[in-house]
Amino acid sequence: MKLVLKNVNLLNPDQNLNQENVSILIVDGKFKKIGNLVDSDTNNATVLELDGKLVVPGLFDMHVHLREPGREDEETVITGCNSAANGGFTGIACMPNTEPAIDSAEVASFIKKQAANHLVEVYPIGAVTIGRKGETLSPMAELKDAGVVAFSDDGVSVKTASILKRALEYAKMFNLPIIEHCEDESLAGGAMNESINSTLLGLPPIPSVAEDLIVMRDILMAEYTDSKVHIAHISSKKSVEMVREAKKKFIKVTAEVTPHHFSLTDDVVKTYDPNVKMNPPLRTKADVDEIIKGLKDGTIDCIASDHAPHSLEEKEMEFEYAPNGIIGLETEVGLAFTELYHKKVLTIEQMIEKLSINPRKILNIQVPQIKEGETANLTILDVDAVWTVDKKKFLSKSVNTPFDKKLLTGKPIGVINKNMMFFEGNISKV
C-alpha cells in the first residue's frame, strides 16, 4: 500500500523538525521517503494534495472517559476512538471511573483488547484504590503489567494523605504519575463556582479553595516522596500559581487544562444550560487569565479534553441535578487553535508540545518521529480553516457540548497510525 502526502509542512519540536513544502511517501504504514518525490514514487499510490497543510506527530489526549465497561449507552471504546480520530488524535488515555473501575488487570486488558484493531491507540489509567473508594490500594503492579500508564481515582481525589503517600511510593517504583482530580470532599457537592454569579443565580457553590487545598496537599506529598503528581483539569488561579512555584523547586508536578476552562467563564452559567455544568466548574475571568499565563510560561504542560459523554435523558434536566461534564474530543483542537494560537498566546511549536509531545512524555509513551523508516503516526492540520461546530456530525455517541454552532479557526484534516488512515470521515488501510 502506497500513500503520498503532497506539499505539506512538517513540524515536530521533539526532533527539531520544521520543513516547508515537502512531500511524504508512506509504504505499508511506514515513512519511505520524505522530501522531493519523483514520478516512480507516486506510481500506483493514493495521492493527497494537501497544499501546505501542517503534518505533526499524532495528537494525544491524556484525559478521556470512554464509559466502557458499564455505560455503553453513552460511549464505547470504539465510538470514543472514532471521536478521537475525528478530533485529530492518534492516542488517548482513558480514565478509570468505569463500572467496574479499572482496578484489575482484567478490566485494563479488556479495554486494550476492545481498541486493538483501531487506529487510535488507547492507554488505560488504573484506579489508585479498589473501586475508587479511597480505602484499599489497587494491585498497582498487576495493573502496570496489564498496560496502565498512570493511576487515578478520577472523579474524586485520593481520599487521605496516608493512602496518597503509599500510592505515590508504589507508583514511583514504576516511574508512573498519580493523576489527581483535586477537590476537597468536604467543600464539594455544589453546582457551580462560588462567585457573585452563584449568588445571583441561587445555585449551590463550589469554592475554588476546594481545588487549591488538594493541589497544595499533592504538591507537598510529591515533594516528600519525590514522586510524580499530575494535576488534572486545573481551573483556579491559586492552583496555577502553586504549580508554578513547585516547578521552580523542581518538584515532580505537571498539569493539564481543558479547552472549556481557558475559553469560558462562569458568566455562561446564566443561561442555566446543563451543558456548561462541569467539575471543576467554570470559574472567573481572573482564573482564566492565570490559566492563559500558565499555558504561556509552561506552568501548564498540556491540553486535555476531559471528554465526558452523558445521555440526553441525564444531561437535560435542571442545572443543579444534571451530571457534570461535556464531550470534548472533536472540539479540542479547534478551541485550542482559536483561543491560543490565533490569539498569539502560544506559538505553533508550543501548541504541538501541549497537544502531542508533553502528554506522552508525562505518561512515558514514545513520541512519534517523522523520519524515514519510522512507523507513520501523524495528524494533518489546517490551522487556518474556519468551520462551525455541528454536534450532529460528531462520531461520539453523546452530544453534550456547549460549543454547538460555535465558529472556530483551526481544524484536523485527518490522522494516520497503525497502517490505517482516517480521512474525510472514513478509515482505510495505508
C-alpha positions as CSV (number, residue, x, y, z in Angstrom):
1,M,0.0,0.0,0.0
2,K,1.4,3.4,-1.0
3,L,0.2,6.8,0.1
4,V,1.7,10.2,-0.9
5,L,1.1,13.3,1.2
6,K,1.9,16.1,-1.3
7,N,3.1,19.6,-0.5
8,V,2.9,19.6,3.3
9,N,4.7,21.5,6.1
10,L,6.4,19.2,8.7
11,L,6.7,20.1,12.3
12,N,7.9,18.1,15.3
13,P,9.5,20.2,18.0
14,D,10.7,16.9,19.7
15,Q,13.1,16.3,16.9
16,N,13.7,19.9,15.9
17,L,12.0,19.3,12.6
18,N,10.5,22.2,10.7
19,Q,10.3,21.8,6.9
20,E,8.1,23.5,4.4
21,N,6.7,22.4,1.1
22,V,7.8,18.7,1.1
23,S,6.1,15.5,0.2
24,I,5.9,12.2,2.1
25,L,5.8,8.7,0.7
26,I,4.3,6.2,3.1
27,V,4.5,2.5,2.2
28,D,2.8,-0.2,4.3
29,G,2.4,2.3,7.2
30,K,6.0,3.5,7.3
31,F,7.7,6.6,6.2
32,K,9.6,5.5,3.0
33,K,10.7,8.9,1.7
34,I,10.4,12.5,2.9
35,G,11.4,15.4,0.6
36,N,11.1,15.8,-3.2
37,L,9.4,12.8,-4.8
38,V,9.9,11.5,-8.3
39,D,7.3,10.0,-10.7
40,S,8.2,6.4,-9.8
41,D,7.4,7.2,-6.1
42,T,3.8,8.1,-6.9
43,N,3.1,5.1,-9.3
44,N,0.1,3.1,-8.0
45,A,-0.1,5.4,-4.9
46,T,-3.0,7.2,-3.4
47,V,-2.0,10.9,-3.6
48,L,-3.4,13.5,-1.3
49,E,-2.7,17.1,-2.5
50,L,-2.5,18.9,0.8
51,D,-1.4,22.4,-0.3
52,G,0.6,23.5,2.7
53,K,-1.3,21.7,5.4
54,L,0.6,21.0,8.6
55,V,1.8,17.5,9.4
56,V,2.7,16.8,13.1
57,P,3.2,13.8,15.4
58,G,-0.2,12.3,16.1
59,L,-2.0,14.3,18.7
60,F,-2.6,12.7,22.2
61,D,-5.3,13.4,24.7
62,M,-4.4,12.1,28.2
63,H,-7.8,12.6,29.8
64,V,-10.8,10.8,28.2
65,H,-13.8,9.0,29.5
66,L,-14.8,6.0,27.4
67,R,-17.6,4.7,29.7
68,E,-17.0,1.1,28.7
69,P,-17.4,-1.1,30.6
70,G,-20.7,-0.1,32.3
71,R,-22.3,2.8,30.4
72,E,-22.1,1.7,26.7
73,D,-25.2,3.7,26.1
74,E,-23.1,6.9,26.5
75,E,-19.8,5.8,24.8
76,T,-17.9,2.7,23.9
77,V,-14.2,2.2,23.4
78,I,-14.8,2.1,19.6
79,T,-17.1,5.2,19.4
80,G,-14.7,7.0,21.6
81,C,-11.8,6.1,19.3
82,N,-13.9,7.2,16.3
83,S,-14.5,10.5,18.1
84,A,-10.8,10.9,18.9
85,A,-9.8,10.2,15.2
86,N,-12.3,12.8,14.0
87,G,-10.8,15.2,16.5
88,G,-7.3,14.7,15.2
89,F,-5.9,12.3,17.9
90,T,-4.0,9.1,17.3
91,G,-3.7,8.3,21.0
92,I,-5.8,8.7,24.1
93,A,-5.6,7.7,27.8
94,C,-8.9,6.6,29.4
95,M,-9.8,7.3,33.0
96,P,-10.8,4.5,35.4
97,N,-14.2,5.7,36.5
98,T,-16.0,2.9,34.6
99,E,-18.3,0.3,36.1
100,P,-16.4,-1.7,37.2
101,A,-13.5,0.6,37.7
102,I,-10.1,-0.1,36.1
103,D,-8.8,-1.6,39.3
104,S,-7.9,-5.0,38.0
105,A,-5.8,-6.4,35.1
106,E,-8.9,-8.0,33.7
107,V,-10.6,-4.6,33.1
108,A,-7.5,-3.0,31.8
109,S,-6.9,-5.9,29.4
110,F,-10.5,-5.8,28.2
111,I,-10.2,-2.1,27.2
112,K,-6.9,-2.7,25.4
113,K,-8.5,-5.7,23.6
114,Q,-11.5,-3.6,22.5
115,A,-9.2,-1.0,21.0
116,A,-6.7,-3.4,19.5
117,N,-7.8,-3.1,15.8
118,H,-8.5,0.7,15.8
119,L,-6.0,3.2,14.5
120,V,-6.3,5.2,17.8
121,E,-4.1,3.8,20.5
122,V,-5.9,3.5,23.9
123,Y,-3.8,3.6,27.1
124,P,-5.8,2.7,30.3
125,I,-5.3,4.6,33.5
126,G,-5.6,2.4,36.6
127,A,-7.5,3.3,39.7
128,V,-5.4,4.2,42.7
129,T,-7.8,2.4,45.1
130,I,-10.2,-0.5,44.7
131,G,-13.5,0.8,43.4
132,R,-12.0,4.3,43.6
133,K,-13.3,4.3,47.2
134,G,-10.1,5.6,48.8
135,E,-9.7,2.7,51.2
136,T,-7.5,-0.1,49.8
137,L,-4.8,0.3,47.2
138,S,-5.4,-1.3,43.9
139,P,-3.0,-4.1,42.7
140,M,-0.7,-1.4,41.1
141,A,2.0,-3.8,39.9
142,E,-0.6,-6.1,38.3
143,L,-2.2,-3.0,36.6
144,K,1.2,-1.8,35.4
145,D,1.9,-5.3,33.8
146,A,-1.6,-5.0,32.1
147,G,-0.5,-1.8,30.4
148,V,-1.8,1.1,32.5
149,V,0.2,4.3,32.1
150,A,-0.8,6.1,35.3
151,F,-3.0,5.8,38.3
152,S,-6.0,8.0,39.4
153,D,-9.2,7.9,41.4
154,D,-10.6,10.3,38.8
155,G,-13.8,12.0,39.7
156,V,-12.6,12.3,43.3
157,S,-9.2,13.0,44.9
158,V,-7.3,10.2,46.7
159,K,-9.2,10.3,49.9
160,T,-6.5,10.6,52.5
161,A,-2.9,11.8,52.7
162,S,-1.9,8.4,54.1
163,I,-3.3,6.5,51.1
164,L,-1.8,9.1,48.7
165,K,1.6,8.7,50.3
166,R,1.6,4.9,49.8
167,A,0.2,5.2,46.3
168,L,3.0,7.7,45.3
169,E,5.7,5.4,46.8
170,Y,4.4,2.4,44.8
171,A,3.9,4.5,41.6
172,K,7.4,5.7,41.9
173,M,8.7,2.2,41.6
174,F,7.1,2.0,38.1
175,N,8.0,5.6,37.2
176,L,4.3,6.4,36.7
177,P,2.4,9.5,37.8
178,I,-0.6,9.7,40.1
179,I,-3.2,11.9,38.3
180,E,-5.4,13.9,40.7
181,H,-8.8,15.3,40.4
182,C,-8.2,18.0,43.0
183,E,-11.2,18.7,45.2
184,D,-11.6,18.7,49.0
185,E,-14.6,16.4,49.5
186,S,-16.0,18.5,52.4
187,L,-16.3,21.5,50.1
188,A,-17.6,19.6,47.1
189,G,-21.2,18.9,46.1
190,G,-22.2,22.3,44.6
191,A,-23.3,23.1,41.1
192,M,-21.1,25.9,40.0
193,N,-18.1,28.1,41.0
194,E,-18.6,30.2,44.2
195,S,-18.8,33.8,42.9
196,I,-21.2,36.7,42.5
197,N,-22.8,34.6,39.8
198,S,-23.6,31.7,42.1
199,T,-25.3,34.2,44.5
200,L,-27.3,35.9,41.7
201,L,-28.3,32.5,40.2
202,G,-29.2,30.9,43.5
203,L,-27.1,27.8,42.7
204,P,-25.1,25.9,45.4
205,P,-21.5,26.9,45.1
206,I,-18.1,25.1,44.9
207,P,-15.4,27.4,46.2
208,S,-12.1,27.5,44.3
209,V,-10.3,26.8,47.6
210,A,-11.7,23.2,47.4
211,E,-9.3,22.7,44.5
212,D,-6.5,24.7,46.0
213,L,-6.3,22.7,49.2
214,I,-5.8,19.4,47.4
215,V,-3.3,20.9,44.9
216,M,-1.3,22.1,47.9
217,R,-1.6,18.7,49.6
218,D,-0.5,16.9,46.5
219,I,2.5,19.1,45.8
220,L,3.7,18.6,49.4
221,M,3.3,14.9,49.1
222,A,5.1,14.8,45.7
223,E,7.9,16.7,47.3
224,Y,8.0,14.5,50.4
225,T,8.0,11.2,48.4
226,D,10.0,12.6,45.4
227,S,7.2,11.1,43.2
228,K,5.2,12.3,40.2
229,V,1.9,14.0,40.6
230,H,-0.2,15.3,37.7
231,I,-2.9,17.8,38.3
232,A,-5.9,17.1,36.1
233,H,-8.1,19.9,34.6
234,I,-6.5,22.7,36.6
235,S,-9.0,25.6,36.9
236,S,-8.2,28.1,39.7
237,K,-5.7,31.0,39.8
238,K,-4.2,29.9,43.1
239,S,-3.7,26.3,41.9
240,V,-1.8,27.6,38.8
241,E,0.4,29.8,41.0
242,M,1.2,26.9,43.3
243,V,2.2,24.6,40.4
244,R,4.4,27.4,39.1
245,E,6.2,27.7,42.4
246,A,6.5,23.9,42.8
247,K,8.2,23.7,39.4
248,K,10.7,26.3,40.4
249,K,11.7,24.0,43.3
250,F,11.9,21.0,40.8
251,I,9.1,19.2,42.5
252,K,7.8,16.5,40.1
253,V,4.4,18.1,39.4
254,T,2.8,18.5,36.0
255,A,-0.6,19.9,35.0
256,E,-3.2,19.9,32.2
257,V,-6.1,22.2,31.3
258,T,-9.2,21.7,29.3
259,P,-10.4,24.0,26.5
260,H,-13.5,24.9,28.3
261,H,-11.5,26.1,31.3
262,F,-9.5,28.5,29.1
263,S,-12.3,29.6,26.8
264,L,-15.4,30.0,29.1
265,T,-16.1,31.7,32.5
266,D,-18.9,31.2,34.9
267,D,-20.8,34.0,33.2
268,V,-22.2,31.5,30.8
269,V,-24.0,29.6,33.6
270,K,-26.5,32.5,33.5
271,T,-28.2,30.5,30.6
272,Y,-28.8,27.6,33.1
273,D,-27.7,25.3,30.2
274,P,-26.7,22.0,31.8
275,N,-24.0,21.7,29.1
276,V,-21.9,24.2,30.9
277,K,-22.1,22.3,34.2
278,M,-18.8,20.5,34.9
279,N,-16.4,19.7,37.7
280,P,-14.2,21.5,38.3
281,P,-16.7,24.2,37.5
282,L,-16.2,27.1,35.1
283,R,-14.5,29.9,37.1
284,T,-13.9,33.6,36.9
285,K,-12.1,35.8,34.3
286,A,-9.2,36.1,36.8
287,D,-8.8,32.4,36.9
288,V,-8.9,32.1,33.1
289,D,-6.3,34.9,32.8
290,E,-4.0,33.0,35.1
291,I,-4.6,29.8,33.1
292,I,-3.6,31.6,29.9
293,K,-0.5,32.9,31.7
294,G,0.3,29.4,32.9
295,L,0.0,27.9,29.4
296,K,2.3,30.6,28.0
297,D,5.0,30.3,30.6
298,G,5.0,26.5,30.7
299,T,3.4,26.0,34.1
300,I,0.6,24.1,32.4
301,D,2.2,21.2,30.4
302,C,-0.7,20.0,28.2
303,I,-4.2,20.4,27.0
304,A,-6.7,17.6,27.5
305,S,-10.4,17.4,26.8
306,D,-11.8,15.6,29.9
307,H,-14.2,14.1,27.3
308,A,-17.2,13.1,29.4
309,P,-20.2,11.7,27.5
310,H,-23.6,11.7,29.0
311,S,-27.0,10.6,27.7
312,L,-29.6,13.2,26.8
313,E,-32.0,11.9,29.4
314,E,-29.5,12.5,32.2
315,K,-28.0,15.8,31.0
316,E,-31.2,17.6,30.0
317,M,-32.6,18.2,33.5
318,E,-32.5,21.1,36.0
319,F,-29.0,22.5,36.2
320,E,-28.4,21.7,39.8
321,Y,-29.2,18.0,39.2
322,A,-27.6,17.4,35.8
323,P,-24.4,15.3,35.8
324,N,-21.1,17.1,35.4
325,G,-19.1,17.1,32.2
326,I,-19.1,17.7,28.4
327,I,-17.7,15.9,25.4
328,G,-14.6,17.5,24.0
329,L,-12.5,15.3,21.7
330,E,-14.0,16.8,18.5
331,T,-13.8,20.5,19.5
332,E,-10.5,20.4,21.4
333,V,-8.2,21.2,18.5
334,G,-10.5,24.0,17.1
335,L,-10.9,25.7,20.5
336,A,-7.2,25.4,21.3
337,F,-6.1,27.0,18.0
338,T,-8.9,29.6,18.1
339,E,-8.1,30.7,21.7
340,L,-4.4,30.2,22.0
341,Y,-2.7,30.1,18.6
342,H,-4.7,32.7,16.7
343,K,-4.7,35.0,19.7
344,K,-0.9,34.7,19.8
345,V,-0.8,33.1,23.3
346,L,1.2,30.1,22.1
347,T,3.4,29.5,19.1
348,I,2.7,26.6,16.8
349,E,5.6,24.7,18.3
350,Q,4.1,25.2,21.8
351,M,0.7,24.1,20.5
352,I,2.1,20.8,19.3
353,E,4.1,20.3,22.5
354,K,0.9,20.6,24.6
355,L,-1.3,18.6,22.3
356,S,1.1,15.8,21.3
357,I,4.5,15.7,22.9
358,N,4.1,16.6,26.6
359,P,1.2,14.3,27.4
360,R,3.1,11.3,26.0
361,K,6.3,12.3,28.0
362,I,4.2,12.6,31.2
363,L,2.9,9.1,30.6
364,N,6.3,7.6,29.4
365,I,4.9,6.9,25.9
366,Q,7.3,7.3,23.0
367,V,6.8,10.4,20.9
368,P,6.2,9.6,17.2
369,Q,9.1,10.6,15.0
370,I,8.6,11.9,11.4
371,K,11.6,10.3,9.6
372,E,12.3,7.6,7.1
373,G,11.9,4.1,8.4
374,E,9.6,5.0,11.3
375,T,6.0,4.0,11.6
376,A,3.7,6.8,10.4
377,N,1.8,8.2,13.4
378,L,0.7,11.7,12.4
379,T,-2.0,14.3,12.4
380,I,-2.8,16.6,9.4
381,L,-3.9,20.1,10.5
382,D,-5.4,23.0,8.6
383,V,-4.6,25.7,11.2
384,D,-6.4,28.4,9.3
385,A,-9.6,26.5,8.4
386,V,-12.7,28.4,9.6
387,W,-15.5,26.0,10.5
388,T,-18.7,25.8,12.5
389,V,-19.2,23.1,15.2
390,D,-22.1,20.8,14.3
391,K,-22.8,18.2,17.1
392,K,-24.8,16.2,14.6
393,K,-21.6,15.4,12.8
394,F,-19.8,14.1,15.9
395,L,-18.8,10.5,16.0
396,S,-19.2,10.3,19.7
397,K,-22.3,8.5,21.0
398,S,-23.2,11.6,23.0
399,V,-23.8,15.3,22.1
400,N,-23.5,17.1,25.4
401,T,-21.5,20.2,24.3
402,P,-21.9,23.9,24.9
403,F,-20.0,24.7,21.7
404,D,-22.6,23.6,19.1
405,K,-22.8,26.3,16.3
406,K,-19.6,28.0,17.5
407,L,-17.3,29.4,14.8
408,L,-13.7,28.1,15.2
409,T,-10.4,28.5,13.4
410,G,-8.1,25.5,13.1
411,K,-9.2,22.0,12.2
412,P,-7.8,18.5,11.9
413,I,-8.0,17.1,8.4
414,G,-7.0,13.5,9.1
415,V,-4.8,11.1,11.0
416,I,-2.6,8.2,10.1
417,N,-1.5,5.4,12.6
418,K,-1.1,1.7,12.8
419,N,-1.1,1.3,9.0
420,M,-4.5,3.0,8.8
421,M,-5.8,6.5,7.8
422,F,-8.9,8.4,9.0
423,F,-9.6,11.0,6.3
424,E,-12.9,12.7,5.4
425,G,-14.8,10.5,7.8
426,N,-13.6,7.2,6.6
427,I,-11.0,4.7,7.9
428,S,-8.9,2.9,5.3
429,K,-5.6,1.0,5.1
430,V,-2.4,2.8,4.0
